[in-house]
Amino acid sequence: MNYEDRDTYGMYKGNTSGGPGPDVRRGPGPDLMGADTLVGNDVFNHKDEDLGDIKEIMLDMRSGKVGYAVLSFGGFLGMGEKLFAVPWKALTLDTNNKRFVLKVEKDRLKLAPGFDKDKWPNMADQSWEKEIHAYYGTEPYPDGARM
């Protein structure tokens, strides 16, 4: 399901040009989007390989900024799936295909630091944060202030 399908308030409807995607002259998207409409969106890589979908968006409650998207990858019907905290800066919204793009090879994602849905890491831990950003080639926000 993509963000247009999850749009209960009509934020991304009403494209007057007749083309795909939101009408950027009206409404908030695609530069400012509702978090609830992004949960469940597919994530593909630059080779058009399906990497999973967004399960959650993690907000830094001190700064009010987005820290990570939690990506689900692997498994079948929720069994054996692995979760990954992907820095928000590592994702790009593809408005043509209504999905996210993460420039990571599928095999590299399989080896990424991940976690089980019943055992989440301490995402406020600075050493964990540095490890995640280093893996995805992004920089942590200065002074812990996330995007």
C-alpha positions in Angstrom: 0.0 0.0 0.0 1.4 3.5 -0.8 0.9 6.9 0.7 -1.9 7.9 -1.7 -3.9 4.8 -0.6 -3.3 5.6 3.1 -4.3 9.2 2.7 -7.6 9.4 4.8 -7.6 13.3 4.7 -7.1 13.8 1.0 -3.7 15.5 1.4 -2.4 14.0 -1.9 -5.5 14.0 -3.9 -6.7 16.4 -6.5 -3.9 16.4 -9.0 -5.1 18.9 -11.6 -2.4 18.1 -14.2 -3.8 14.6 -14.8 -0.3 13.1 -14.2 0.8 10.7 -11.5 1.7 12.0 -8.0 0.5 14.8 -5.9 -0.2 18.3 -7.1 2.6 20.2 -5.5 0.7 23.5 -6.0 -2.0 22.3 -3.5 -1.5 20.2 -0.4 1.6 19.4 1.6 3.2 16.6 -0.4 5.7 15.5 -1.4 8.0 17.8 0.7 5.9 17.6 3.9 4.0 14.4 4.4 1.9 12.7 7.1 3.8 10.0 8.9 0.8 7.7 9.1 0.6 7.7 5.3 4.2 6.6 4.9 4.0 3.6 7.3 3.4 0.5 5.1 5.1 2.0 2.0 7.4 -0.3 0.0 11.1 0.2 -0.1 13.1 -0.7 -3.2 16.7 -0.3 -4.0 18.3 1.5 -7.0 18.3 -1.9 -8.9 14.5 -2.1 -8.5 14.7 -4.9 -6.0 12.0 -5.1 -3.3 13.7 -4.6 0.1 10.5 -4.7 2.3 8.3 -2.0 3.7 8.2 0.7 6.4 6.8 -0.6 9.7 7.4 2.5 11.8 8.8 6.0 11.7 10.8 6.9 14.8 10.6 10.5 16.0 13.2 12.2 18.3 10.9 13.6 21.0 13.4 16.1 22.2 14.0 17.7 18.8 10.8 16.8 17.0 12.7 15.5 14.1 12.6 12.1 12.2 15.4 9.8 13.2 14.8 6.5 11.5 12.4 4.4 9.5 12.0 0.9 10.7 12.2 -1.4 7.7 10.9 -5.0 7.6 12.8 -7.4 5.4 12.6 -11.1 4.8 10.4 -13.7 6.4 7.0 -14.9 5.3 3.7 -13.6 6.7 5.5 -11.9 9.5 7.4 -15.0 10.5 11.2 -14.7 10.6 11.2 -11.1 9.4 14.1 -8.9 10.5 13.7 -5.2 11.4 16.3 -2.6 10.5 16.5 1.0 11.7 17.4 3.0 8.5 18.5 6.6 9.0 15.8 8.8 7.5 18.5 10.6 5.4 19.3 7.3 3.6 15.8 7.1 2.1 14.5 8.9 -0.9 10.8 9.2 -1.7 10.1 8.1 -5.3 6.9 10.0 -6.1 6.5 8.4 -9.5 6.3 4.9 -8.2 5.0 5.9 -4.8 7.6 4.1 -2.7 10.9 4.7 -1.0 14.4 4.1 -2.5 17.3 2.9 -0.4 20.6 2.8 -2.1 21.7 -0.5 -0.6 22.4 -3.8 -2.3 19.9 -6.5 -1.2 22.8 -8.8 0.0 24.2 -5.9 2.0 20.9 -5.3 3.7 20.8 -9.0 4.7 24.0 -8.3 6.6 23.0 -5.0 8.1 22.6 -4.6 11.9 19.0 -5.5 12.6 16.8 -6.6 15.4 13.9 -8.8 16.3 10.4 -7.3 16.8 10.5 -8.5 20.4 14.0 -7.0 21.2 14.4 -3.5 20.0 17.8 -1.7 20.5 18.3 1.4 22.5 18.1 3.9 19.6 19.1 6.8 21.9 22.5 5.1 22.5 25.1 7.2 20.7 27.4 4.2 19.9 24.4 2.4 18.3 23.5 5.5 16.3 27.1 5.9 15.0 27.1 2.2 13.9 23.9 2.5 12.0 24.8 5.8 10.3 28.3 4.4 9.3 26.6 1.3 7.8 24.3 3.3 5.6 26.9 6.0 4.8 25.0 8.8 6.5 26.0 11.3 9.1 24.4 11.5 12.5 22.8 14.9 13.2 24.9 17.3 15.1 24.4 17.2 18.9 21.9 14.4 18.5 19.4 16.7 16.7 17.8 14.5 14.1 16.4 15.7 10.8 
